[in-house]
Amino acid sequence: MEVQENQLDGLKRQFKVNIPSEQIQKAVDQKLKYFGSNAKIPGFRKGKVPAKILKAKYGAHALQEAANDLLNETSKKVINDKGLRTAQEPQIKVTNFDTETPSLEYEINCEVLPTIPEIDASKISVEKIVTEVSDKDADDEVKKVHEKTVVYKDAAKTKKAALGDAIKGKIVFELEGKEEKGDEKEQRIILAEENKDEPIVKALVGAKAGDTVTVDLPDTTGKTKKMKTRCHIEVVKVQTPGENKFDDKLAQELGLETYAELQQKMKERLEKGVEGMSTSYMKRELLDHLDVNFDFDVPQSMLDTEFQNIWKQVLNELEDEGENKSQEELDEMKEEYKLIAERRVRLGLILAEAGNRAKLSITNQELNDRIMMTAYQMGIHPTELVKLLQKNNNALASIRAEVFEEKVVNWLLENVKVSEKKVKYADFEKTYEDKLESDMPKVAEAKKAKGTKGKAKKAEAPKAEKKSASKKTADEKPKAKKTASKKAAPKKEEQ
């Protein structure tokens, strides 16, 4: 086998391979021998068919299979012998296949992975924003969140329930005339205006304390047939909306004992949200540092694939929301998302190499946990998602890569230098949002604005929507901010 190597632009490589006739003929003979051992030809015993007859009957087929096998075997050998790590599956192109000689010539075109500099995490400095949640902050958030929470008060026994009221009662369900055991505690049913056409709400309007209301419900599907379903509601009391005061009654309405307990719960919730945002801020600092300071060529094939995945989702979102963009706007958006794609590929390569050098790996439990979380986010049962992933190896590989990258990021953060930046709670969310406001690190943005950015770096993946700290969790990842001219790129880690 003769191999000629041609180095093309950047990371592209080309190999021209010539497989001599002797090697091909040897492979053909082996194929014919295999066919002969299994061939059933009248007049000959199994395995005793003469070579001439086998060649006449199976020669063309044997040559084709032998050539295909040689293509696969020799192309892999060329890549392995050169010690190359390819970015994607190499492209094979047959340039000459002479069935008479026989001879086979073909080209291998591929891109190799770049050399990734080693990360010395101890020399990386990142900033972590911290704040203190005061009792007043917690109280302000309680009042903001529960400003419109309705506190109900008991009405007179003669009061007939109306829309906007609530009833407290005991509910008993009945299937095919047989009562089902259930919770014997009193339950509240709110007669909301928006639910006025629901069977139970319609039946309870006009009811008063002491009444028992029977409601026919849609039939329940059993194992073999549909069963007639109804419920009996014993109205214990009618309640009307009362004045909302921030006191113990509000806390009791929410299942707690005292208002102080409600404030403490809110404070803990805010502190958990703050910690999650602080961690996300720190991750962004780390990823920005890696993106800006590690400069190397990115395989074009990987960049193209990543961009196409992003752009497809962007176009789908524009279509779903009925937004029409001019060609000029679309072209501008494409340039932005190409930067996002390149940043993602760059960071993916950096993190993968760092994780491999550190001998990190993910466990089956970690992968299963992510699949469970993904299923929950998609609103489907985990077994349904598993079935989908079994049919789509690329999707499973993508989830696995995200879990691995997240593990590498957390490992790096354990080893970097962390300095704390204290901010007031009132300024905390703005400080956080300012960091994730742009899809690009500030340094990269400055280069782009001046037109001096030689190689486009990847832009930040989707960043955070503006939420209060009370709604953020430690594991929440930033999402892209949508603007009139730019939509969120598909989320992939916190890149």
Backbone hydrogen bonds, N-H to C=O, Kabsch-Sander energy under -0.5 kcal/mol:
donor,donor_aa,acceptor,acceptor_aa,energy
2,E,18,N,-2.5
4,Q,16,K,-2.5
6,N,14,Q,-3.7
8,L,6,N,-0.7
8,L,12,K,-1.5
12,K,9,D,-2.3
13,R,110,C,-3.1
14,Q,6,N,-2.5
15,F,108,I,-2.3
16,K,4,Q,-3.0
17,V,15,F,-0.6
17,V,106,Y,-3.1
18,N,2,E,-2.5
19,I,104,L,-2.9
24,I,20,P,-1.8
25,Q,21,S,-3.3
26,K,22,E,-2.1
27,A,23,Q,-1.7
28,V,24,I,-2.4
29,D,25,Q,-2.7
30,Q,26,K,-1.8
31,K,27,A,-1.8
32,L,28,V,-2.7
33,K,29,D,-2.3
34,Y,30,Q,-2.0
35,F,31,K,-2.8
36,G,32,L,-2.8
37,S,33,K,-1.5
38,N,34,Y,-0.6
38,N,35,F,-1.1
39,A,35,F,-1.4
41,I,39,A,-0.6
44,F,41,I,-2.0
47,G,36,G,-1.0
48,K,45,R,-2.4
54,L,50,P,-2.1
55,K,51,A,-2.7
56,A,52,K,-2.2
57,K,53,I,-2.2
58,Y,54,L,-3.5
59,G,55,K,-1.8
62,A,58,Y,-3.0
63,L,59,G,-2.4
64,Q,60,A,-2.1
65,E,61,H,-2.4
66,A,62,A,-2.4
67,A,63,L,-2.5
68,N,64,Q,-2.2
69,D,65,E,-2.6
70,L,66,A,-2.6
71,L,67,A,-2.4
72,N,68,N,-2.1
73,E,69,D,-2.9
74,T,70,L,-2.7
75,S,71,L,-1.8
76,K,72,N,-1.7
77,K,73,E,-1.9
78,V,74,T,-2.5
79,I,75,S,-1.9
80,N,76,K,-2.7
81,D,77,K,-3.1
82,K,78,V,-1.6
83,G,80,N,-1.2
84,L,79,I,-2.1
86,T,84,L,-0.6
87,A,111,E,-3.2
88,Q,111,E,-0.5
91,Q,109,N,-3.0
92,I,90,P,-0.5
93,K,107,E,-2.3
95,T,105,E,-1.9
96,N,105,E,-2.0
98,D,103,S,-1.9
99,T,97,F,-0.7
103,S,98,D,-1.9
104,L,19,I,-1.4
105,E,96,N,-3.1
106,Y,17,V,-2.3
107,E,93,K,-2.9
108,I,15,F,-2.7
109,N,91,Q,-2.7
109,N,107,E,-0.5
110,C,13,R,-2.4
112,V,11,L,-2.3
113,L,85,R,-3.4
116,I,114,P,-0.6
120,D,118,E,-0.5
121,A,119,I,-0.9
123,K,120,D,-2.1
124,I,121,A,-1.8
126,V,417,K,-3.0
128,K,419,S,-2.7
130,V,421,K,-2.3
134,S,132,E,-0.7
138,A,134,S,-2.0
139,D,135,D,-2.4
140,D,136,K,-2.9
141,E,137,D,-1.9
142,V,138,A,-2.2
143,K,139,D,-2.2
144,K,140,D,-1.8
145,V,141,E,-2.9
146,H,142,V,-2.8
147,E,144,K,-0.6
149,T,146,H,-1.1
151,V,242,G,-0.5
152,Y,150,V,-0.6
153,K,240,T,-2.7
155,A,238,V,-2.9
159,K,156,A,-1.9
161,A,207,A,-3.4
164,G,191,L,-3.5
165,D,162,A,-2.4
166,A,239,Q,-2.5
167,I,189,I,-2.4
168,K,237,K,-2.6
169,G,167,I,-0.5
169,G,187,Q,-2.6
170,K,234,E,-1.9
172,V,232,H,-2.4
173,F,180,E,-0.6
174,E,230,R,-2.9
175,L,178,K,-2.8
176,E,174,E,-0.5
176,E,228,K,-2.8
178,K,175,L,-2.2
179,E,177,G,-0.5
180,E,173,F,-3.0
187,Q,169,G,-3.2
189,I,167,I,-2.7
191,L,165,D,-2.5
191,L,189,I,-0.5
192,A,190,I,-1.6
195,N,192,A,-1.4
196,K,193,E,-1.7
198,E,195,N,-2.0
202,K,198,E,-2.8
203,A,199,P,-2.0
204,L,200,I,-1.8
205,V,201,V,-1.6
206,G,161,A,-2.7
207,A,204,L,-2.4
209,A,157,K,-0.6
210,G,235,V,-3.1
211,D,208,K,-2.2
213,V,233,I,-2.9
215,V,231,C,-2.8
217,L,229,T,-2.6
220,T,227,M,-2.5
222,G,220,T,-0.6
222,G,225,K,-2.9
227,M,220,T,-3.8
229,T,217,L,-0.6
230,R,174,E,-2.0
231,C,215,V,-2.3
232,H,172,V,-3.1
233,I,213,V,-3.3
234,E,170,K,-2.8
234,E,232,H,-0.6
235,V,211,D,-3.0
235,V,233,I,-0.8
236,V,168,K,-2.4
236,V,234,E,-0.6
237,K,168,K,-1.8
239,Q,166,A,-3.6
240,T,153,K,-2.5
242,G,151,V,-3.2
245,K,243,E,-0.8
247,D,245,K,-1.8
250,L,247,D,-0.6
251,A,247,D,-1.6
252,Q,248,D,-2.8
253,E,249,K,-2.0
254,L,250,L,-1.2
255,G,252,Q,-1.5
256,L,251,A,-2.9
262,L,258,T,-1.6
263,Q,259,Y,-2.5
264,Q,260,A,-2.2
265,K,261,E,-2.4
266,M,262,L,-2.2
267,K,263,Q,-2.4
268,E,264,Q,-2.4
269,R,265,K,-2.0
270,L,266,M,-2.6
271,E,267,K,-2.5
272,K,268,E,-2.0
273,G,269,R,-2.1
274,V,270,L,-2.6
275,E,271,E,-2.1
276,G,272,K,-2.0
277,M,273,G,-2.3
278,S,274,V,-2.6
279,T,275,E,-2.1
280,S,276,G,-2.2
281,Y,277,M,-2.4
282,M,278,S,-2.1
283,K,279,T,-2.4
284,R,280,S,-2.3
285,E,281,Y,-2.0
286,L,282,M,-2.1
287,L,283,K,-2.8
288,D,284,R,-2.6
289,H,285,E,-2.0
290,L,286,L,-2.3
291,D,287,L,-2.5
292,V,288,D,-2.5
293,N,289,H,-2.3
294,F,290,L,-1.6
295,D,293,N,-0.8
296,F,294,F,-0.6
303,L,299,P,-2.1
304,D,300,Q,-2.9
305,T,301,S,-2.0
306,E,302,M,-2.4
307,F,303,L,-2.7
308,Q,304,D,-2.5
309,N,305,T,-1.9
310,I,306,E,-2.1
311,W,307,F,-3.3
312,K,308,Q,-2.1
313,Q,309,N,-1.4
314,V,310,I,-2.4
315,L,311,W,-2.6
316,N,312,K,-1.9
317,E,313,Q,-2.3
318,L,314,V,-2.4
319,E,315,L,-2.3
320,D,316,N,-2.6
321,E,317,E,-2.0
322,G,319,E,-1.1
323,E,318,L,-2.5
325,K,323,E,-0.6
330,L,326,S,-2.5
331,D,327,Q,-2.6
332,E,328,E,-2.0
333,M,329,E,-2.5
334,K,330,L,-2.5
335,E,331,D,-1.8
336,E,332,E,-1.7
337,Y,333,M,-2.6
338,K,334,K,-2.0
339,L,335,E,-1.3
340,I,336,E,-1.7
341,A,337,Y,-2.5
342,E,338,K,-2.3
343,R,339,L,-2.4
343,R,457,K,-0.5
344,R,340,I,-2.2
345,V,341,A,-2.4
346,R,342,E,-2.8
347,L,343,R,-2.9
348,G,344,R,-2.6
349,L,345,V,-2.4
350,I,346,R,-2.4
351,L,347,L,-2.9
352,A,348,G,-2.3
353,E,349,L,-2.3
354,A,350,I,-2.4
355,G,351,L,-2.7
356,N,352,A,-2.2
357,R,353,E,-2.4
358,A,354,A,-1.7
359,K,356,N,-1.1
360,L,355,G,-2.9
367,L,363,T,-2.0
368,N,364,N,-2.8
369,D,365,Q,-2.5
370,R,366,E,-1.7
371,I,367,L,-2.2
372,M,368,N,-2.5
373,M,369,D,-2.2
374,T,370,R,-2.7
375,A,371,I,-2.5
376,Y,372,M,-2.1
377,Q,373,M,-2.3
378,M,374,T,-2.0
379,G,375,A,-1.1
379,G,376,Y,-0.5
380,I,375,A,-2.3
384,E,381,H,-1.1
385,L,381,H,-1.6
386,V,382,P,-2.5
387,K,383,T,-1.9
388,L,384,E,-1.8
389,L,385,L,-2.6
390,Q,386,V,-2.1
391,K,387,K,-0.8
391,K,388,L,-0.6
392,N,388,L,-0.5
392,N,389,L,-0.7
396,L,392,N,-1.7
397,A,393,N,-2.5
398,S,394,N,-2.1
399,I,395,A,-2.0
400,R,396,L,-2.6
401,A,397,A,-2.4
402,E,398,S,-2.1
403,V,399,I,-2.2
404,F,400,R,-2.3
405,E,401,A,-2.9
406,E,402,E,-2.3
407,K,403,V,-1.9
408,V,404,F,-2.3
409,V,405,E,-2.6
410,N,406,E,-2.2
411,W,407,K,-2.0
412,L,408,V,-2.7
413,L,409,V,-2.4
414,E,410,N,-1.1
415,N,412,L,-1.7
416,V,412,L,-1.2
417,K,124,I,-3.1
418,V,416,V,-0.5
419,S,126,V,-2.3
419,S,417,K,-0.5
421,K,128,K,-3.0
422,K,420,E,-0.6
423,V,130,V,-2.4
427,D,424,K,-1.0
428,F,424,K,-1.0
428,F,425,Y,-0.7
429,E,425,Y,-0.6
431,T,427,D,-2.3
432,Y,428,F,-2.3
433,E,429,E,-2.7
434,D,430,K,-2.6
435,K,431,T,-1.4
436,L,432,Y,-1.4
437,E,433,E,-0.6
445,E,441,P,-2.2
446,A,442,K,-2.1
447,K,443,V,-1.9
448,K,444,A,-2.3
449,A,445,E,-2.5
450,K,446,A,-1.6
451,G,447,K,-0.8
451,G,448,K,-0.7
452,T,447,K,-2.1
453,K,447,K,-0.8
454,G,452,T,-0.9
456,A,454,G,-0.5
458,K,342,E,-0.7
459,A,339,L,-1.5
460,E,439,D,-9.9
467,K,465,E,-0.8
471,K,468,S,-2.0
472,K,469,A,-1.3
476,E,473,T,-1.4
480,A,462,P,-0.5
483,T,486,K,-3.0
492,K,493,E,-0.6
495,Q,492,K,-1.0
